[in-house]
Amino acid sequence: MDNAIKAINEKVKQEYVFVEKMFGELNKIIVGQKYLLERLLIGILSNGHILIEGVPGLAKTMSVKTLSQAIGSKFQRIQFTPDLLPADLLGTLIYNPKEGTFSTKKGPIFANIILADEINRAPSKVQSALLEAMQERQVSISDTTFPLEEPFLVLATQNPIEQEGTYPLPEAQIDRFMLKLKVTYPTKVEEKQILERMESGKLPNINPVINKEDILRVRETVNSIYIDEKIKNYIINIVFASRSPESFNLPDLKPLIAYGASPRASIYLSIASKAHAFLKGRGYVIPDDIKQIGMDILRHRIIVTYEAEAEELTSEDITKKIFDEVEVP
């Protein structure tokens, strides 16, 4: 087993070279936001969609756009608006009256990296149009199904739900996002750097660091990262604590949780923890990887009750209590 882990470690070290180059390119434009950039890379490496929430002006869109330039793959930005239709996203059939035939016009969803900008400003029928693409990696137009080219990743930004003109995302869709990130304001030092960088009006060029084929190869390395049985049991315990908190010495949480985390939470905690270990240059997962990534995977999967809302408790508060109580291997 030790030899196998050593071999994985060596493989990780060989593939890790692009990570520092990637951060170097991203930091040419993005100031700070280390948490956001790390999580975007975790999404890329673990083949998981990401939902980014924050007030306007926090470089959410710019971060995704810069990432796509550093990857060198087909990028498509879709601005979600209240009048957007599913066909605007997926494509439609065009009738040719001269030949009396229909031809398929593919929509912007046919790209490698999709930026769904302000996704919660479109009504639920448009948001739901993404479901098949996100889960099955395919799109159905009329009676024809088109596979989407790998890698395929949806990086969606949304404004806080309290803001005017927003629609809450359906639970079925929000569960398909591997990570939900919350972006906060920069520090004083960072904001001064942003001001100085942007006042010139010229941004540096971003050079592609990795291509589509490289991503698929690195993903194989990430998937091979070792995860011990004790770590797997730790993941299962965390997820089950969100469903049956009384079994984990957390009876106070029972009336606060309407729905616990779905099985996707267990799967994503395992996959994303491997990607986190890779970013730290390790070929094996440790409990800290689970803790670091856990909040981003569970905050949108634990649905709180009205009682929790009355006590001003969020899913993040509940997730923190679960991590504090569940025994670490």
C-alpha positions as CSV (number, residue, x, y, z in Angstrom):
1,M,0.0,0.0,0.0
2,D,2.9,2.4,0.9
3,N,4.5,1.8,-2.5
4,A,1.2,2.5,-4.2
5,I,0.8,5.8,-2.3
6,K,4.4,6.8,-3.2
7,A,3.6,6.1,-6.9
8,I,0.5,8.3,-6.7
9,N,2.5,11.0,-4.9
10,E,5.1,11.0,-7.7
11,K,2.4,11.2,-10.3
12,V,0.8,14.2,-8.5
13,K,4.1,16.0,-8.3
14,Q,4.6,15.6,-12.1
15,E,1.1,16.9,-12.9
16,Y,1.1,19.6,-10.2
17,V,3.4,21.9,-12.4
18,F,0.4,23.5,-14.2
19,V,-1.2,24.6,-10.9
20,E,1.4,27.3,-10.0
21,K,1.3,28.5,-13.7
22,M,-2.4,28.6,-13.5
23,F,-2.5,30.8,-10.4
24,G,0.3,33.0,-11.9
25,E,-1.9,33.7,-14.9
26,L,-5.1,34.2,-12.8
27,N,-3.4,36.6,-10.4
28,K,-2.4,38.8,-13.3
29,I,-6.0,40.1,-13.3
30,I,-7.7,38.8,-10.1
31,V,-6.5,40.4,-6.9
32,G,-6.9,38.2,-3.8
33,Q,-9.9,35.8,-4.0
34,K,-7.7,32.8,-3.3
35,Y,-10.6,30.8,-2.0
36,L,-12.7,31.5,-5.1
37,L,-9.8,30.6,-7.5
38,E,-8.9,27.4,-5.6
39,R,-12.5,26.2,-5.7
40,L,-12.8,27.0,-9.4
41,L,-9.8,24.7,-10.0
42,I,-11.3,22.0,-7.8
43,G,-14.4,22.2,-10.0
44,I,-12.3,21.8,-13.2
45,L,-10.3,18.9,-11.7
46,S,-13.3,17.0,-10.3
47,N,-15.7,17.6,-13.2
48,G,-18.2,19.4,-11.0
49,H,-20.4,22.4,-11.7
50,I,-20.0,25.5,-9.4
51,L,-22.5,28.1,-8.2
52,I,-21.0,31.4,-7.1
53,E,-23.0,33.8,-4.9
54,G,-22.1,37.3,-4.1
55,V,-23.2,40.9,-4.5
56,P,-22.4,42.6,-7.8
57,G,-18.9,43.8,-8.4
58,L,-16.9,41.1,-6.6
59,A,-15.1,39.8,-9.8
60,K,-17.2,36.6,-10.1
61,T,-17.7,37.0,-13.8
62,M,-14.2,38.2,-14.4
63,S,-12.7,35.2,-12.4
64,V,-14.6,32.7,-14.6
65,K,-13.7,34.5,-17.8
66,T,-10.0,34.7,-16.8
67,L,-10.0,31.0,-15.9
68,S,-11.4,30.1,-19.3
69,Q,-8.7,32.1,-21.0
70,A,-6.0,30.2,-19.0
71,I,-7.5,26.9,-20.0
72,G,-7.7,27.4,-23.7
73,S,-11.1,25.8,-24.4
74,K,-14.4,26.9,-25.9
75,F,-16.0,29.4,-23.6
76,Q,-19.5,30.8,-23.7
77,R,-21.0,33.5,-21.5
78,I,-24.8,33.4,-21.2
79,Q,-26.5,36.4,-19.6
80,F,-29.6,35.2,-17.8
81,T,-32.5,37.7,-18.0
82,P,-36.3,37.5,-17.1
83,D,-37.2,37.2,-20.8
84,L,-34.7,34.4,-21.7
85,L,-36.3,31.2,-23.2
86,P,-35.0,27.6,-23.0
87,A,-34.4,27.6,-26.8
88,D,-32.1,30.6,-26.4
89,L,-29.9,28.4,-24.2
90,L,-30.2,24.9,-25.8
91,G,-31.0,25.7,-29.5
92,T,-34.0,25.0,-31.7
93,L,-35.2,23.6,-35.0
94,I,-35.1,26.0,-38.0
95,Y,-37.6,25.4,-40.8
96,N,-36.2,25.8,-44.4
97,P,-39.3,26.6,-46.6
98,K,-37.3,26.2,-49.8
99,E,-36.5,22.5,-49.1
100,G,-39.3,21.8,-46.7
101,T,-36.9,20.5,-44.1
102,F,-35.9,21.3,-40.5
103,S,-32.3,21.9,-39.4
104,T,-30.9,22.1,-35.9
105,K,-29.4,25.4,-34.7
106,K,-27.4,24.6,-31.6
107,G,-27.5,27.1,-28.7
108,P,-24.6,28.5,-26.6
109,I,-24.7,25.5,-24.2
110,F,-22.5,23.7,-26.7
111,A,-19.2,24.8,-25.3
112,N,-16.6,23.5,-22.8
113,I,-17.0,26.2,-20.1
114,I,-20.4,27.8,-19.7
115,L,-20.7,31.0,-17.6
116,A,-24.3,31.2,-16.6
117,D,-24.2,34.9,-15.5
118,E,-26.8,35.9,-12.9
119,I,-28.6,32.6,-13.3
120,N,-31.3,33.5,-10.8
121,R,-32.5,36.4,-12.8
122,A,-34.2,34.0,-15.3
123,P,-37.4,32.2,-14.5
124,S,-37.4,28.5,-13.4
125,K,-38.3,27.1,-16.8
126,V,-35.0,28.4,-18.2
127,Q,-33.0,27.3,-15.1
128,S,-34.5,23.8,-15.5
129,A,-33.4,23.7,-19.1
130,L,-29.9,23.2,-17.7
131,L,-30.8,20.1,-15.8
132,E,-30.2,17.5,-18.5
133,A,-27.0,19.2,-19.7
134,M,-25.5,19.4,-16.2
135,Q,-26.4,15.8,-15.2
136,E,-26.3,13.8,-18.4
137,R,-23.8,15.9,-20.4
138,Q,-26.3,15.9,-23.3
139,V,-29.0,18.2,-24.8
140,S,-32.3,17.1,-26.3
141,I,-33.6,19.3,-29.1
142,S,-37.0,17.9,-30.4
143,D,-36.5,14.2,-30.8
144,T,-32.7,14.3,-31.2
145,T,-30.1,14.0,-28.4
146,F,-26.7,15.7,-28.8
147,P,-23.8,14.7,-26.5
148,L,-21.8,17.6,-25.1
149,E,-18.0,17.7,-25.6
150,E,-15.9,17.0,-22.6
151,P,-14.8,18.8,-20.5
152,F,-18.2,20.4,-19.9
153,L,-18.6,22.7,-16.9
154,V,-21.3,25.1,-15.8
155,L,-20.0,28.0,-13.7
156,A,-23.0,30.0,-12.6
157,T,-23.1,33.3,-10.7
158,Q,-26.1,34.5,-8.7
159,N,-27.0,37.5,-6.7
160,P,-28.2,37.0,-3.1
161,I,-31.8,35.9,-3.1
162,E,-32.8,39.0,-1.1
163,Q,-32.0,41.2,-4.1
164,E,-34.9,42.5,-6.2
165,G,-35.6,40.6,-9.5
166,T,-34.2,37.3,-8.5
167,Y,-35.9,33.8,-8.7
168,P,-34.8,31.0,-6.3
169,L,-33.2,28.1,-8.0
170,P,-35.2,24.8,-8.0
171,E,-33.8,22.3,-5.4
172,A,-33.3,19.7,-8.2
173,Q,-31.0,22.1,-10.0
174,I,-29.1,23.4,-7.0
175,D,-28.3,19.9,-6.0
176,R,-26.5,19.3,-9.3
177,F,-23.9,22.0,-8.5
178,M,-21.0,20.3,-6.8
179,L,-20.0,23.5,-4.9
180,K,-21.8,26.6,-3.8
181,L,-19.3,29.4,-3.1
182,K,-20.0,32.6,-1.2
183,V,-17.7,35.5,-2.3
184,T,-17.2,38.3,0.1
185,Y,-15.7,41.9,-0.1
186,P,-11.9,42.3,-0.5
187,T,-9.7,43.7,2.3
188,K,-8.5,47.3,2.3
189,V,-5.1,46.3,0.9
190,E,-6.7,44.2,-1.8
191,E,-9.1,46.9,-2.8
192,K,-6.3,49.4,-3.2
193,Q,-4.5,46.9,-5.5
194,I,-7.7,46.5,-7.5
195,L,-8.0,50.3,-7.8
196,E,-4.4,50.7,-9.0
197,R,-4.6,47.8,-11.4
198,M,-7.9,48.9,-13.0
199,E,-7.2,52.7,-13.2
200,S,-4.9,52.2,-16.2
201,G,-7.8,50.8,-18.2
202,K,-5.5,48.1,-19.7
203,L,-5.5,44.5,-18.5
204,P,-2.6,42.1,-19.2
205,N,-3.1,39.2,-21.6
206,I,-3.8,35.8,-20.2
207,N,-1.8,32.9,-21.7
208,P,-3.3,29.4,-22.0
209,V,-1.6,27.1,-19.4
210,I,-3.6,23.9,-20.0
211,N,-5.8,22.5,-22.8
212,K,-8.8,20.2,-22.9
213,E,-6.7,17.0,-23.3
214,D,-4.5,18.0,-20.4
215,I,-7.5,18.5,-18.1
216,L,-8.8,15.0,-18.9
217,R,-5.4,13.5,-18.2
218,V,-5.0,15.4,-14.9
219,R,-8.5,14.3,-13.9
220,E,-7.3,10.7,-14.1
221,T,-4.5,11.5,-11.7
222,V,-6.9,13.2,-9.3
223,N,-9.3,10.2,-9.5
224,S,-6.4,7.8,-8.6
225,I,-5.6,9.7,-5.3
226,Y,-5.8,7.4,-2.3
227,I,-8.7,7.8,0.1
228,D,-8.6,5.5,3.2
229,E,-11.7,3.5,4.5
230,K,-11.7,5.6,7.7
231,I,-12.0,8.8,5.6
232,K,-14.8,7.3,3.6
233,N,-16.6,6.4,6.8
234,Y,-16.0,10.0,8.0
235,I,-17.7,11.3,4.9
236,I,-20.7,9.0,5.4
237,N,-21.0,10.0,9.0
238,I,-21.1,13.7,8.1
239,V,-23.8,13.2,5.5
240,F,-25.9,10.9,7.8
241,A,-25.5,13.4,10.6
242,S,-27.4,15.9,8.4
243,R,-30.3,13.3,8.0
244,S,-30.4,11.8,11.5
245,P,-28.6,14.2,13.8
246,E,-30.0,12.5,16.9
247,S,-27.8,9.5,16.1
248,F,-24.7,11.6,16.3
249,N,-25.4,13.4,19.6
250,L,-27.0,16.3,17.9
251,P,-30.7,16.0,18.9
252,D,-31.0,19.8,18.9
253,L,-30.6,19.9,15.1
254,K,-33.5,17.5,14.4
255,P,-36.2,20.2,14.4
256,L,-34.0,22.6,12.4
257,I,-33.4,20.4,9.4
258,A,-36.2,19.9,6.8
259,Y,-34.1,17.8,4.4
260,G,-30.6,16.4,4.9
261,A,-27.9,16.2,2.3
262,S,-28.5,13.9,-0.7
263,P,-26.2,11.0,-1.8
264,R,-24.6,13.4,-4.2
265,A,-23.0,15.0,-1.1
266,S,-21.2,11.8,-0.2
267,I,-20.0,11.4,-3.8
268,Y,-18.9,15.0,-4.2
269,L,-17.1,15.1,-0.8
270,S,-15.0,12.2,-1.9
271,I,-14.2,13.5,-5.4
272,A,-13.6,17.2,-4.3
273,S,-11.4,16.1,-1.4
274,K,-9.2,14.3,-3.8
275,A,-8.9,17.5,-6.0
276,H,-8.2,19.5,-2.8
277,A,-5.4,17.1,-1.9
278,F,-4.0,17.4,-5.4
279,L,-3.9,21.2,-5.1
280,K,-1.9,20.7,-1.8
281,G,0.5,18.4,-3.7
282,R,-0.6,15.2,-2.0
283,G,-1.5,11.8,-3.4
284,Y,-3.8,10.9,-0.4
285,V,-6.8,12.5,1.3
286,I,-6.6,13.6,5.0
287,P,-9.6,14.7,7.2
288,D,-8.6,18.4,6.7
289,D,-9.4,18.1,3.0
290,I,-13.0,17.0,3.9
291,K,-13.3,19.9,6.4
292,Q,-11.9,22.5,4.0
293,I,-14.3,21.6,1.2
294,G,-17.3,20.4,3.3
295,M,-19.0,23.7,3.7
296,D,-19.1,24.4,0.0
297,I,-20.6,21.0,-0.7
298,L,-23.2,21.0,2.1
299,R,-24.4,24.6,2.4
300,H,-26.9,24.2,-0.5
301,R,-27.9,20.6,0.3
302,I,-29.1,21.0,3.9
303,I,-32.6,22.6,3.8
304,V,-33.5,24.3,7.0
305,T,-37.0,24.4,8.6
306,Y,-39.1,27.5,9.4
307,E,-38.1,27.0,13.0
308,A,-34.4,27.4,12.1
309,E,-35.2,30.5,10.1
310,A,-37.1,31.9,13.1
311,E,-34.0,31.3,15.2
312,E,-31.9,33.0,12.4
313,L,-29.9,29.8,11.9
314,T,-28.6,29.0,8.4
315,S,-27.5,25.7,6.7
316,E,-24.0,27.0,7.3
317,D,-24.5,27.1,11.1
318,I,-25.9,23.6,11.0
319,T,-23.0,22.3,8.9
320,K,-20.5,23.8,11.3
321,K,-22.2,22.1,14.2
322,I,-22.1,18.7,12.4
323,F,-18.3,19.1,11.6
324,D,-17.7,20.1,15.3
325,E,-19.5,17.0,16.6
326,V,-18.7,14.2,14.2
327,E,-15.6,12.3,15.3
328,V,-12.6,12.8,13.1
329,P,-10.6,9.7,12.2
